[in-house]
Amino acid sequence: MKKVEVFMKERGINPGDYVEVIEKENGNHSIYRGLVMPPYELSEGETLTLKLDNGYNIGILVDQIVEIKVLEKAKPREVREFKALLPKKPNLPNVTIFGTGGTIASKIDYKTGAVHPAFTAEELALAVPEIFEIANITPKLIMNILSEDMKPEYWVKIAHEVAKALNEGEDGVIIGHGTDTMGYTAAALSFMLRDLGKPVILVGAQRSSDRPSSDAAMNLICSVRMATADFGEVAVVMHGETGDTYCLAHRGTKVRKMHTSRRDAFRSINDIPIAKIWSNGRIEFLRDDYRKRTETDVWVDDKIEEKVALIKSFPGMQSEIIDFLVDKGYKGIVIEGTGLGHTPTHIIPSIERAVQEGVAVCMTSQCLYGRVNLNVYSTGRKLLKAGVIPCEDMLPETAYVKLIWVLGHTQNLEEVRKMMLTNYAGEITPYTRFDTYLR
């Protein structure tokens, strides 16, 4: 047993207890208050870790602890009757918040020290009471997963829940989602929700709700603002800059997470955002071609083919990667090509074989900004001759999601080509914009 575990056991201290610690180091005394974190498995076990009131962690060597006092024992989470706590106000719009997990609905797990999806949609709504002044909120937990565990079958489930809520009279829907794969889900809903006439907003947080720098509250407030606006598309709403000034609404098929941890990680790619949203209610639409609110019923076009792969072209790439996917029965392959959309020339015969065997092969660019053009260089022309479908300026993940959706409707390669090059949900910018490049 590690020294810190012996120390805690002898004093009856458990993870989650709120304690006061007096530390003596070099003759100086320091006093700390915070929640006891569990001992880290990979540590040497000589340090007691506290989560301080400011949200940050501190490690204190147990040999330097002069006194420790338990101010409040860890308590099981209080069970409350949630419906009685939800205020409903006349003349306010009605918005459903669907919870799926992710950092916006996460908190510290004092058994492991990690951040896990833990808040229900109800708890998330109650954590940000300002939203009840904007709309009547109906929370519902669809699933509670990390975004890396998202699957195409879950997109279908979410789409049906969204359509049901909107067709039963909700004025807008918000989906709390982990940020890592939020762009994929936004694209999937953009293709599946047909005749959409109300806002469907995906929102997440870069920093969990237990941290003082969390962006969860403002993102959620701005999402409710956008969900009640004159708007009828799928959009991602996240911080627009590192402070707490405004959020941006990005079209669901043109948005990507561009930073691992910054609060303004999300950017519209090859396009501009739809709107700026301030938490006080001000909304500035930045473009004119967005779809406005209508009262049409939405329906779900959920035909999909999940045997689709997204792969990256790289120096030294072997043709056996393509052959493996074909032999395993994959129906579609999206390639993130280099530059204008290229692969090593020696794998082109395997790509040609894939197409001949009925596999749809689509080309995007790992550059992200700009447009695929297979007519410029000989490699591109060979890829075109092999039957590769150039995906214009689509993001690789959007092309991947779209191909899953398209192959659910047809596996005739000519029809697949036609559908992949049809602009269904703003995924293709008609012309290359030079004012959207992220500097």
C-alpha positions as CSV (number, residue, x, y, z in Angstrom):
1,M,0.0,0.0,0.0
2,K,1.3,3.4,-0.9
3,K,2.3,5.9,1.7
4,V,-0.6,8.3,0.8
5,E,-3.1,5.4,1.0
6,V,-1.9,4.5,4.5
7,F,-2.1,8.2,5.5
8,M,-5.7,8.4,4.3
9,K,-6.7,5.1,5.9
10,E,-5.3,6.0,9.3
11,R,-7.1,9.3,9.4
12,G,-10.4,8.0,7.9
13,I,-10.1,10.3,4.8
14,N,-11.8,9.3,1.5
15,P,-11.8,10.7,-2.0
16,G,-14.4,13.5,-2.2
17,D,-14.0,14.6,1.4
18,Y,-13.6,18.4,1.8
19,V,-10.6,19.0,4.0
20,E,-8.3,21.6,5.4
21,V,-4.6,20.8,5.3
22,I,-1.8,22.6,7.1
23,E,1.6,22.0,5.4
24,K,5.0,22.9,6.8
25,E,7.8,23.3,4.2
26,N,11.2,25.0,4.9
27,G,9.8,26.3,8.2
28,N,6.8,28.0,6.5
29,H,3.2,27.0,7.1
30,S,0.6,27.0,4.3
31,I,-3.1,26.2,4.6
32,Y,-5.1,24.6,1.8
33,R,-8.8,23.7,1.5
34,G,-10.1,21.4,-1.1
35,L,-11.6,18.1,-2.2
36,V,-9.5,15.0,-1.7
37,M,-8.6,13.3,-5.0
38,P,-7.9,9.6,-5.3
39,P,-4.2,8.6,-5.3
40,Y,-3.0,8.5,-8.9
41,E,-2.1,5.0,-10.0
42,L,1.1,6.0,-11.7
43,S,2.4,8.3,-8.9
44,E,5.0,7.2,-6.3
45,G,2.2,7.5,-3.7
46,E,3.8,10.0,-1.4
47,T,1.5,12.9,-2.3
48,L,-2.0,13.9,-1.2
49,T,-3.8,15.6,-4.1
50,L,-6.5,18.2,-3.5
51,K,-8.8,19.9,-5.9
52,L,-8.8,23.5,-4.6
53,D,-11.8,25.8,-4.6
54,N,-10.4,27.6,-7.7
55,G,-10.7,24.3,-9.6
56,Y,-7.0,23.5,-9.9
57,N,-5.2,20.5,-8.3
58,I,-2.3,20.7,-5.9
59,G,-0.1,17.9,-4.6
60,I,1.1,17.9,-1.0
61,L,3.8,15.5,0.3
62,V,2.3,13.6,3.2
63,D,5.5,14.0,5.2
64,Q,5.0,17.7,5.2
65,I,1.4,17.6,6.4
66,V,1.3,18.9,10.0
67,E,-2.5,18.7,10.4
68,I,-5.5,17.6,8.3
69,K,-9.1,18.2,9.3
70,V,-12.2,16.9,7.5
71,L,-14.6,19.8,7.1
72,E,-17.2,17.9,5.2
73,K,-17.5,14.2,4.4
74,A,-18.2,13.1,0.8
75,K,-21.9,12.6,0.4
76,P,-23.8,10.5,-2.2
77,R,-25.4,12.6,-4.9
78,E,-28.6,14.1,-3.8
79,V,-31.7,12.7,-5.5
80,R,-34.2,15.4,-6.4
81,E,-37.5,15.4,-8.1
82,F,-36.5,17.2,-11.2
83,K,-39.9,18.1,-12.8
84,A,-40.8,20.2,-9.8
85,L,-37.7,22.3,-10.3
86,L,-38.3,23.1,-14.0
87,P,-40.0,26.5,-14.3
88,K,-42.4,26.9,-17.2
89,K,-43.3,30.4,-18.3
90,P,-46.0,31.3,-20.8
91,N,-45.1,33.0,-24.1
92,L,-41.6,31.6,-24.0
93,P,-40.4,29.3,-26.9
94,N,-40.0,25.6,-26.1
95,V,-36.6,24.0,-26.5
96,T,-35.5,20.4,-25.9
97,I,-32.0,19.7,-24.7
98,F,-30.8,16.2,-25.6
99,G,-27.8,14.9,-23.7
100,T,-25.4,12.5,-25.3
101,G,-22.4,13.0,-23.0
102,G,-19.1,14.8,-23.7
103,T,-17.3,17.5,-21.8
104,I,-20.2,19.9,-21.5
105,A,-21.8,17.2,-19.4
106,S,-18.7,16.0,-17.5
107,K,-17.4,16.3,-14.1
108,I,-14.5,14.9,-12.0
109,D,-14.8,11.3,-10.9
110,Y,-13.3,11.1,-7.5
111,K,-12.8,7.4,-7.7
112,T,-10.4,7.6,-10.6
113,G,-9.4,11.3,-10.8
114,A,-10.5,11.5,-14.4
115,V,-13.2,13.6,-16.1
116,H,-16.1,11.4,-17.2
117,P,-19.5,12.1,-18.7
118,A,-21.7,12.2,-15.6
119,F,-24.3,15.0,-15.7
120,T,-27.7,14.1,-16.9
121,A,-29.4,16.6,-19.3
122,E,-31.5,17.7,-16.3
123,E,-28.4,18.5,-14.2
124,L,-26.9,20.3,-17.1
125,A,-30.0,22.5,-17.5
126,L,-30.1,23.3,-13.8
127,A,-26.4,24.2,-13.7
128,V,-27.1,27.1,-16.1
129,P,-30.4,28.7,-14.7
130,E,-30.1,31.6,-17.2
131,I,-31.5,29.4,-20.0
132,F,-34.9,29.3,-18.2
133,E,-35.3,33.0,-18.9
134,I,-34.9,32.4,-22.6
135,A,-37.0,29.3,-23.2
136,N,-39.0,26.5,-21.5
137,I,-36.5,23.7,-21.4
138,T,-37.3,20.0,-21.7
139,P,-34.2,18.0,-21.0
140,K,-33.8,14.4,-22.1
141,L,-30.8,12.0,-21.9
142,I,-30.5,10.0,-25.1
143,M,-27.1,8.4,-24.3
144,N,-24.2,9.1,-22.0
145,I,-21.0,8.4,-24.0
146,L,-17.7,10.0,-24.8
147,S,-17.7,11.4,-28.3
148,E,-15.0,9.0,-29.4
149,D,-17.5,6.3,-28.9
150,M,-20.0,7.8,-31.3
151,K,-21.3,5.5,-34.1
152,P,-23.4,5.9,-37.3
153,E,-26.2,3.9,-35.6
154,Y,-26.3,6.6,-32.9
155,W,-26.6,9.3,-35.5
156,V,-29.8,7.6,-36.7
157,K,-31.1,7.4,-33.1
158,I,-30.4,11.1,-32.4
159,A,-32.0,12.1,-35.7
160,H,-35.2,10.3,-34.9
161,E,-35.3,11.9,-31.4
162,V,-34.8,15.3,-32.9
163,A,-37.5,14.9,-35.5
164,K,-40.0,13.6,-33.0
165,A,-39.4,16.6,-30.7
166,L,-39.7,19.2,-33.5
167,N,-42.8,17.5,-35.0
168,E,-44.5,17.5,-31.6
169,G,-44.2,21.3,-31.3
170,E,-40.7,22.1,-29.9
171,D,-39.4,25.4,-31.3
172,G,-35.8,24.2,-31.4
173,V,-33.5,21.4,-30.3
174,I,-30.1,21.4,-28.7
175,I,-27.8,18.4,-28.6
176,G,-25.1,18.3,-25.9
177,H,-22.2,16.5,-27.6
178,G,-18.5,15.8,-27.0
179,T,-16.4,18.1,-29.1
180,D,-14.0,15.5,-30.7
181,T,-16.6,14.1,-33.1
182,M,-19.2,16.8,-33.0
183,G,-18.5,17.7,-36.6
184,Y,-19.3,14.2,-37.8
185,T,-22.6,14.2,-36.0
186,A,-23.5,17.7,-37.2
187,A,-22.9,16.5,-40.8
188,A,-24.9,13.3,-40.3
189,L,-27.9,15.2,-39.0
190,S,-27.6,17.8,-41.8
191,F,-28.1,15.0,-44.4
192,M,-30.6,12.9,-42.4
193,L,-33.0,15.6,-41.3
194,R,-35.0,16.4,-44.5
195,D,-37.3,19.4,-44.8
196,L,-35.9,20.8,-41.6
197,G,-37.4,24.1,-40.7
198,K,-36.3,24.7,-37.1
199,P,-32.9,25.1,-35.4
200,V,-30.9,22.0,-34.5
201,I,-27.9,23.1,-32.5
202,L,-25.0,21.0,-31.4
203,V,-23.0,22.3,-28.4
204,G,-20.1,21.1,-26.3
205,A,-17.4,22.4,-24.1
206,Q,-13.6,22.4,-24.3
207,R,-13.3,22.5,-20.6
208,S,-15.4,20.5,-18.1
209,S,-18.0,22.1,-15.9
210,D,-15.9,21.6,-12.7
211,R,-13.2,23.9,-14.0
212,P,-13.2,27.7,-13.4
213,S,-12.3,28.3,-17.1
214,S,-15.2,26.2,-18.4
215,D,-16.9,27.4,-21.5
216,A,-19.9,25.2,-20.9
217,A,-22.3,27.8,-19.5
218,M,-21.8,30.5,-22.2
219,N,-21.9,27.9,-25.0
220,L,-25.2,26.5,-23.7
221,I,-26.7,30.0,-23.2
222,C,-25.8,31.0,-26.8
223,S,-27.1,27.7,-28.1
224,V,-30.5,28.4,-26.5
225,R,-30.5,31.8,-28.1
226,M,-29.8,30.3,-31.5
227,A,-32.3,27.5,-31.0
228,T,-35.0,30.2,-30.6
229,A,-33.9,32.4,-33.5
230,D,-35.3,32.7,-37.0
231,F,-33.2,29.9,-38.3
232,G,-33.8,26.4,-39.7
233,E,-30.6,24.4,-40.1
234,V,-28.2,22.2,-38.2
235,A,-25.4,24.2,-36.7
236,V,-22.6,23.9,-34.2
237,V,-22.4,26.7,-31.6
238,M,-19.2,27.2,-29.7
239,H,-17.0,30.0,-28.4
240,G,-15.9,32.5,-31.1
241,E,-12.8,33.7,-29.3
242,T,-10.8,32.7,-26.2
243,G,-12.7,35.1,-23.9
244,D,-16.4,35.2,-23.0
245,T,-17.5,37.7,-25.6
246,Y,-19.5,35.8,-28.1
247,C,-20.1,32.4,-29.7
248,L,-20.2,31.5,-33.4
249,A,-22.8,29.3,-35.2
250,H,-21.1,27.2,-37.8
251,R,-23.0,25.3,-40.6
252,G,-23.1,21.6,-39.7
253,T,-21.3,20.4,-42.8
254,K,-18.5,23.0,-42.8
255,V,-17.2,23.0,-39.3
256,R,-14.1,21.4,-37.7
257,K,-12.4,21.3,-34.4
258,M,-9.1,23.0,-35.1
259,H,-7.4,23.0,-31.7
260,T,-7.2,20.3,-28.9
261,S,-7.9,22.6,-26.0
262,R,-8.6,26.3,-26.9
263,R,-12.1,27.5,-26.1
264,D,-12.4,28.9,-29.7
265,A,-11.4,25.6,-31.2
266,F,-14.1,25.4,-33.8
267,R,-13.9,27.0,-37.2
268,S,-15.9,27.1,-40.4
269,I,-13.7,25.7,-43.2
270,N,-13.8,27.1,-46.7
271,D,-16.8,29.1,-45.6
272,I,-17.8,31.8,-43.0
273,P,-19.9,31.2,-39.9
274,I,-23.7,31.7,-40.0
275,A,-23.9,34.0,-37.0
276,K,-22.4,35.6,-34.0
277,I,-24.3,35.1,-30.8
278,W,-24.0,37.1,-27.6
279,S,-25.3,35.6,-24.3
280,N,-27.4,38.8,-23.8
281,G,-29.5,37.8,-26.8
282,R,-28.0,39.7,-29.6
283,I,-27.5,37.7,-32.8
284,E,-25.7,39.0,-35.8
285,F,-26.2,36.9,-38.9
286,L,-23.0,37.0,-41.0
287,R,-24.5,35.7,-44.3
288,D,-27.8,35.8,-46.2
289,D,-28.0,32.3,-47.6
290,Y,-29.0,30.5,-44.4
291,R,-32.4,28.8,-44.2
292,K,-35.0,30.6,-42.1
293,R,-37.5,29.0,-39.8
294,T,-40.6,27.3,-41.3
295,E,-43.4,25.2,-39.9
296,T,-42.8,22.2,-42.2
297,D,-42.6,18.7,-40.6
298,V,-39.1,17.2,-40.6
299,W,-38.6,13.6,-41.7
300,V,-35.6,11.4,-41.2
301,D,-33.8,9.9,-44.2
302,D,-31.8,7.3,-42.3
303,K,-30.7,4.9,-45.0
304,I,-27.0,4.4,-44.4
305,E,-24.2,2.0,-45.3
306,E,-21.7,1.7,-42.5
307,K,-18.9,-0.2,-44.4
308,V,-17.1,3.0,-45.3
309,A,-13.5,3.9,-44.4
310,L,-11.7,7.3,-44.1
311,I,-8.0,7.0,-44.7
312,K,-5.1,9.4,-45.2
313,S,-2.6,9.4,-48.0
314,F,1.0,9.4,-46.8
315,P,4.5,8.9,-48.1
316,G,5.3,5.2,-48.3
317,M,1.6,4.2,-48.2
318,Q,1.2,0.7,-49.4
319,S,-1.5,-0.5,-51.8
320,E,-2.4,-3.4,-49.5
321,I,-4.3,-0.9,-47.4
322,I,-6.8,-0.4,-50.3
323,D,-6.8,-4.1,-51.1
324,F,-7.5,-5.0,-47.4
325,L,-10.6,-2.7,-47.4
326,V,-11.9,-4.2,-50.6
327,D,-11.3,-7.8,-49.5
328,K,-13.2,-7.0,-46.2
329,G,-16.3,-5.9,-48.1
330,Y,-16.1,-2.1,-47.7
331,K,-18.5,-0.3,-50.0
332,G,-16.8,3.1,-49.9
333,I,-13.5,4.7,-49.2
334,V,-12.8,8.4,-48.6
335,I,-9.1,9.4,-49.1
336,E,-7.6,12.4,-47.6
337,G,-5.2,13.1,-50.4
338,T,-2.2,15.4,-50.4
339,G,-2.5,18.8,-52.0
340,L,-5.1,19.0,-54.7
341,G,-6.1,15.4,-54.0
342,H,-3.2,13.0,-54.7
343,T,-2.0,9.6,-53.6
344,P,1.3,7.8,-54.3
345,T,1.1,6.6,-57.9
346,H,1.9,3.0,-57.1
347,I,-1.4,2.5,-55.2
348,I,-3.5,3.7,-58.2
349,P,-3.9,0.2,-59.6
350,S,-5.4,-0.9,-56.3
351,I,-7.7,2.0,-56.4
352,E,-8.7,1.1,-59.9
353,R,-9.4,-2.5,-58.8
354,A,-11.6,-1.2,-55.9
355,V,-13.7,0.9,-58.3
356,Q,-14.0,-2.0,-60.8
357,E,-15.3,-4.2,-57.9
358,G,-18.0,-1.6,-57.1
359,V,-16.3,0.3,-54.3
360,A,-16.9,4.1,-54.3
361,V,-13.6,5.9,-53.9
362,C,-13.8,9.6,-53.1
363,M,-11.0,12.1,-52.8
364,T,-10.7,15.0,-50.4
365,S,-7.7,17.0,-49.3
366,Q,-5.8,16.9,-46.0
367,C,-5.0,20.5,-46.6
368,L,-8.6,21.3,-45.6
369,Y,-8.6,24.7,-47.1
370,G,-9.0,25.0,-50.9
371,R,-10.5,22.6,-53.4
372,V,-9.7,19.2,-54.8
373,N,-8.7,19.4,-58.4
374,L,-7.6,16.2,-60.2
375,N,-7.1,17.8,-63.6
376,V,-3.9,19.7,-62.8
377,Y,-1.2,17.0,-62.4
378,S,-0.8,13.7,-64.1
379,T,-1.4,11.8,-60.8
380,G,-4.8,13.5,-60.4
381,R,-5.7,12.6,-64.0
382,K,-4.8,9.0,-63.4
383,L,-7.0,9.0,-60.3
384,L,-9.9,10.4,-62.3
385,K,-9.3,7.7,-65.0
386,A,-9.4,5.1,-62.3
387,G,-12.8,6.3,-61.3
388,V,-12.1,8.4,-58.2
389,I,-14.8,10.9,-57.3
390,P,-13.4,14.4,-56.5
391,C,-15.2,15.9,-53.5
392,E,-14.8,19.6,-54.3
393,D,-14.1,21.5,-51.0
394,M,-15.8,19.1,-48.7
395,L,-14.2,18.4,-45.4
396,P,-12.9,14.8,-45.2
397,E,-15.2,13.9,-42.3
398,T,-18.2,15.5,-44.1
399,A,-17.4,13.5,-47.2
400,Y,-17.1,10.3,-45.1
401,V,-20.5,10.9,-43.5
402,K,-22.0,11.9,-46.8
403,L,-20.7,8.7,-48.5
404,I,-22.2,6.6,-45.6
405,W,-25.6,8.3,-46.3
406,V,-25.3,8.2,-50.1
407,L,-24.4,4.5,-50.2
408,G,-27.5,3.8,-48.1
409,H,-29.5,5.0,-51.1
410,T,-27.6,3.6,-54.0
411,Q,-24.5,1.6,-54.7
412,N,-24.5,2.3,-58.4
413,L,-21.3,4.1,-58.9
414,E,-22.7,6.6,-61.4
415,E,-25.5,7.5,-59.1
416,V,-23.1,7.7,-56.2
417,R,-20.9,10.1,-58.1
418,K,-24.0,12.2,-59.0
419,M,-25.2,12.3,-55.3
420,M,-21.7,13.0,-53.9
421,L,-21.4,16.0,-56.2
422,T,-24.9,17.3,-55.4
423,N,-25.0,20.0,-52.7
424,Y,-27.6,18.8,-50.2
425,A,-26.8,20.7,-47.0
426,G,-24.2,23.4,-47.8
427,E,-21.4,20.9,-47.8
428,I,-20.0,22.2,-51.1
429,T,-19.2,25.8,-51.5
430,P,-20.1,26.8,-55.1
431,Y,-16.9,28.8,-55.6
432,T,-13.6,29.0,-53.7
433,R,-13.6,31.8,-51.2
434,F,-10.4,33.6,-50.4
435,D,-11.6,35.3,-47.3
436,T,-12.1,32.2,-45.2
437,Y,-8.5,30.9,-44.8
438,L,-7.5,30.6,-41.2
439,R,-4.3,32.6,-40.6
